[in-house]
């Protein structure tokens, strides 16, 4: 398997396939409706919905960086506010996540392999670290979502 194929396989597993460490992101979200997604376990703790918006934003931000732009990351872009909590709004958030994941994957697929080990401008970090960091970020929040579900009495179904 080439380095590009390995990265894309890892990205796909973190998003939709069973991972060795637990639920992938889509598995963690399976069966989550708007009401559960909007619940807060405690004041100051992000809801599932807020985490999904956050992940969609970071898929977009990393895709933009891979594409050569320098996005501005404001607090509202980092964790977009959730103002409407209807089933239609939840579907829109899930669609946004899917679109952002597709964009992130496309940018990873077209990114030059020879550049992966190069340092990003003005940062002590390689492009590979950026890509793998976003994949790890997804798994981190998938784990948080699984914990929130368990706290609400709706654990991720085991396969």
N, C-alpha and C positions, 0 to 999 in steps of 0.2 A: 504494500500500500504506500503510495507516495505521501509526502508530507502534507500536501494540499488535501488529499483524500482523507488522511488521518484527522486533520483539523475539522473538515466538514462532517466526518462521521461522529466525532466528539460533539460538535455543535448540534447535530441532529439528535443524538442520544440524549443530550441534556434537555432538549426541547420536547421531544415526543416519544422516545423509546424508554423501555425499562433500563434503568442504570443499576450498577452493582451496589450503589450506596443508598438507594431509595427511589422515590417517585421522581420522574422527570417532570418538567413544568406542566405540560398538558395533563399528565396523570394526576398531578396535585390539584388541578383545576376541574377535573372531570366531575360533573354533577353539582358544581357550585353555581347557584343561582344568584340573582341580584340581592336578595335579602341577606343571604349568608355572606356574600362578598362585601357588603356594606357594613357589616357588624364590626364593632370594636370590642376587643376582649377587655381592654382597659384604656382609660384616658391616656393619650400620648403614645399609644401603640398603633402602628399603621394597620389598616384593614387589608383584607385580601385585595379588594378593589384598588386601593392606593398602591399596593405592591405591584399589581399588574400594570397600572399606568406608569409607575416608576420604571419597570423593566422595558416597557415599550419605548419610553423616552430614551433609555440608555442604549437600546438596540439602534435607535435612530442616531443618537450622538456618535456612537462608535462607527456606524456605517458612514456618517458624514466625515469623520476623521480619516477613515480608510479611503474615502473618495477624494481626499485632498482639501477639504474645507476645515475651518476652525470654528466649530459651533460655540456659541456662548451658552454656558450652563447656569441658568438662574435658579433660585429656589423653586419657582413655579414650574420650571422645566424638569428639574430633578424629581420632584414629587408633585405632579399636576394635581390641582385640587379636584375633588369629586363633588360636584354640586347637585347632579341629578342621579338618583339611585333607582331608576325604573328598570324593568327587564329590558326595554329597548336600549337604554343607555349602557347596560351591562353588555349586551350583544355588540354594541358599537365599540366598547373597550376591548372586548375579545377580538373583534375584527382588526382593531388598531394593533393589538399585540401580534396577530398573525401577519399583517402587512409589514410591521417593523422587523419581525423575524425573517421574513422573506428578503427584505432589503439588506439586513445584516448578512444573511447567508450569501446573497449575490455579490456583495462587496468583498467578502472573504474569498469567494470563488474566483474573483477576477484580480485580487491583490497579487502582485508579483512575489513568487516564492523567494526570490533572491533578496527581497527587501525585509523579510520577516525578522531576520537577526539584526537589522540596522536600528540604530537609536532613533527615536522620534525627535523631531526638532525641539530643542530647548528642554528636553526631559531626559532623565536617566532611566529610560525604559524603552524596550524594543517594541516593534509592531506586533511581534508574536505575543509578548506579555499583554498588550492591549486586547488582542483577540481572545486569548485564553482567559484573561481576566473577566471578560464579559460572559464567557461560557460558565465560568465558576460563579459569577454573580447570579446567573439564572438558577443554578443549582442551590445556591445559598438561600435565595428567596423561595424556591420550590419547597425547601425544608421548612422555612418559616410558615408558608401557606399550609403545609401538612400539620404543623404544630397548632396553628390557629384552628384548623378544622377539628383536630382532636379536642382542643379546649372547648369548642362549641358542641361537642358530642357527635360530630360528623366526620369521623376519620376517613382518610383516603382508603378506598377499597383495595385489599391486597389481591394480587393475582396468583 
